[in-house]
Amino acid sequence: MPLPPVPRRVKIGDAAAFAGTTPRAIRHYHAIGLLAEPERGGDDRRRYGYDDMIRLLWIRRMAEAGISLEDIRAGFEGAAGIGQSLARLEEALASKAAVLEAQRAAVQRLREAGSPLGLLSPQVAGRLCGLPPGALRPTDLDTLLVTERVFGPLGAAVQADRFLVLAAHPGLRAEEDRLAEAESALDDTVSPGDPRIEDLAVRRCAHETALAAAIEDSGLDEALDDLLDGCGERAGEGEEAAAAMSPPEAVGTMPYDFSPARLRYEERVLELLHPV
């Protein structure tokens, strides 16, 4: 079926209706130099001819394809411009597709895990997905979230091993809870020289030693070595890596409000765990 003839000269409203756009958009095309100003009729109104309509149709099609108006204008300026614009568009769409795929995978992990654990990196979620319901506490998830932000997915995977061992050893879990409660009591009412700090630091050191031994006995450290080998080549990729900061920078931005006693306690624990 032949197309109906296009009037020789039409007003902006008719031109917009024919091209599937709006008079406002056409005026914008004029303002940015994408479409030349047409001749005006005796009533001083713009009149659009056949070539103008063809140009509008091409602009409309390319805009629908996602090409920016700036790239459309560049394309009209040279034969190679359209090809270059399409290549850039293809790269941008591929990047968006990768982001969407990562989001889809995160949602899938969330559904499979049935908890916010699925929103952590696959390295971390994969190590903990076999835990029975309730074995991983909300505070454990919070800790993993912070650890992953500060030390990355592999650092959080190391942290995940602690929770695997704690879930499998009720005695260690109970001692962890007792230590956490005692540590939270090191508030501003406690002097940094209080002897309880030394006693608590010794207990924490012994607990960390027991945890490390349990991790080694379970073989988790060997599995972690395999994970490190498999992920080493991918280190530094992705948006998270691009936004990464050093551990001191990350910790410095956290709203920690440790008392002088708590700070002294943390220092003492490190001294006991890593003697000079």
N, C-alpha and C positions, 0 to 999 in steps of 0.2 A: 504494500500500500504506500503510495508516494506521500511524502511529508507535505503539509499545507505550506503554501508560499509564505515567506516572512515579509511583512510590510517593509517597504524601502526605508522608511524612517519612522521610529516609534518613540514615545515618551519614556521616561525612566521607569515609571510604574509598569508599563507593558514589557519593557526590556527585562526588568527584574522578575516578573511573573513567568516570562518565557524561559529564562535561565534557571528558575528555581531558587532565586535568592531574594534580597530585599533592596529597596532604593538606598537605604542607609549603607548597606554593604558596598553597593556600587560607588557611592560617594567616597567611601573609604578607599576603594581601589584607585579612584582618581587622586586622592590625597597622597597616597604612597607611590604613585607613579606606575602602578600595575596596569592601569587602563587609561589610555589617553582621553583627555576631555573632548567630547564630540562637538560638532557644530551645533549652534543654537538656532532655533526657528525664529519666525517673525514675532512670536510671543516671548522671546528671550528664554525659552526653555530648551533643555538639552534634547537632541534628537539622535537616536541611535540607529546606525545602519547595519547591514548584513555582517560586515567584518567585526563590528563591535559585538554583535550577538555571538558570533563564533568564538571570539576571545572570551566572553563571559562564560560560555559553555565549557571551554577548556579550563578556565579558572575554577569553575564549580566542580568539575570532575577531579582535578588534581587536589583541591582542598578536601573533597570527600575521601580521597586516598590517604590523607594525612600529611600531605606536603605543605610546609609552611608557606605563607604568602611571600616571604622573602625569597625562598627557594623557587617559587613559581616565577617570580619576577626575574630571578637570575636565569631560569630556564628559558624564558622568552628571549633573553639577550643573546643566546648562543645555542647551537644544536646540541653541544655536549653538556649544557647546563642541566637539562632534564635528566639525563642519565646519571650525572653526579648527584643530583637531588634524590633520585630514586635509590641510589646506593646508600646514601646517608640515612634515608628513611628505613631501608631494609635493616641496617645496622641497629638503628634505634628500636625497631620492632623486635629484633632478635634479643636485644637487651631487656626490653619489657617482658618478652616471653619468658626469659630466664628468671626474672623476678617473680612473675606469676607462678611459675613452676615451683620455685622455692616456697612461695606462700602456700600453694596447694599441698606440697609435701609436709609443711609444718602443721597445717590443719589435719592432714591425714594422720600424722604422728599423734596429734592431740586426741583425735577420736580413738585411735588404737590404744593409747595409754590410758584414756579415761580420766586424765588429770592434767594439771598444768605442766607436768613433766614433759609432755609432748611438745611444749613450746621451747624447750631447751635444745641445744644442738644434738644432732643424731649420735655423736660420740658419747654424750652424757646419757641421753635417754636410752640408748641401746644397752648400756651397762646396767641400768636399773629397772628395765621394763619387766624383768622376771620377778620382782619383789611382790609378795602378797599384799592385798589391800590393807592400808593402815600402817605398813612397815615404814613407809617414808612419811615423815611428819611435814606439815606446812612450813615449819621453821627450817627443816632440812632443804626444802625447795627454795626457800628464800636464800639460804646459804649458797646453794648451787648457782642461783641467779647472780649473786654478787661475785662469787668466785669466777664464774665464766666471764663476767664483764671485766674483772681485774686481770685475770691470768689466761683468759681464752678458753676454748673448749677442752683442750688437753689438760689444762690446770684443773678445770671442773671435773674432768674424768678421774683425776687423782683423788679429788675430794669425794667423788661418788664411791670410790672403794671404801672409804671410811664408813659410809652409811650402809654399804653391803655387809661389812663386818659387824657393825653395831646391830643390824637387824638379825644377824645370825648368832650373836653372843649377848644374851640378856644381861649378863654380869657387866660387860663393858658398857652396854647402853645405860645401865643404872648408874655406873660411875661417871659417865659423861654427863648425865643429868645432874648428879650431885655437884660435879665441878662447875657446871654452868650456873647453877643456883648460887654457889659460893662466889663465883667470879662477879655475878651481878650485884653482890652485896658490897663489892669494893667501890663504894661511892665516896662522895666528898667528905663524909664523916670519918673516913679511915685515913690515917696518916701513912705517907709513903714508907715510913720506917716501921710500921706495924709488923711484928714478928709473924702474924698470920699470913702475910704475903709470901714469906719464904716457905712456910709449910705448904701453902696451896700450890706454889710453883713446883715444889718437889713432887707433889701428888700429880700435877698435870704432866710433868716430865715422865713419870712412871707410867701414867696412862697412855701417853703417846708412844712410849716404847712397847707397851703391850699391844696397842693397836697395830703398830708396824709389824710386830711378830705374827699377829693373827692374819694380816694381809699376806705376808710371805707364805705362811702355812697354807693359806687357801689357794695359792697360785695366781692371785689377782695381779701381782706385780709382773708376772710373765705375760699375762694377757694385756697388761698395760704397755709393755714393751712392744708387742705386736701392733697395738694401736698407734703408738708413737711412730713406728716404722711406716705404717700405712698412711698416716696423715702428714708426715714430714714434707712430702712434695707439695701438699696443698696449703701449707702454712702461708698466711699472708694474703689469701684470696678472699674476695667477697667484700660486701659493704661493711661487715663487722671489722674486718682487718683494716679497711680504709679509715674507719673511725677509731682505731685502737689507740690507746694511750698506755704509757708505762705504768706498772703497778703503783709506784709512789704517786704518780699523777692521779690515778683512779681513786686510790685510798684517800688522797688529799681532798677530793671533791665530795666524798661521802660525809654525811652529817654525823660523824661519830662525836660523842661527847664523853670521852673517857676521863675519869677523875685522875688526879696525880697518882693515887694508889694503884689504880688499874693500869696506868701506863708503866709504872714501876714493875708491876707484876708481869706484864707482857715482856718487858725487857729481861726480867730475871728468867722467865721460861726459855727465851731464846738463848740466854747464856748457858743454861743447864743442858739444853738440847744440842748446842753447838759450841762446846768449850774451846777456847783458843789454845 
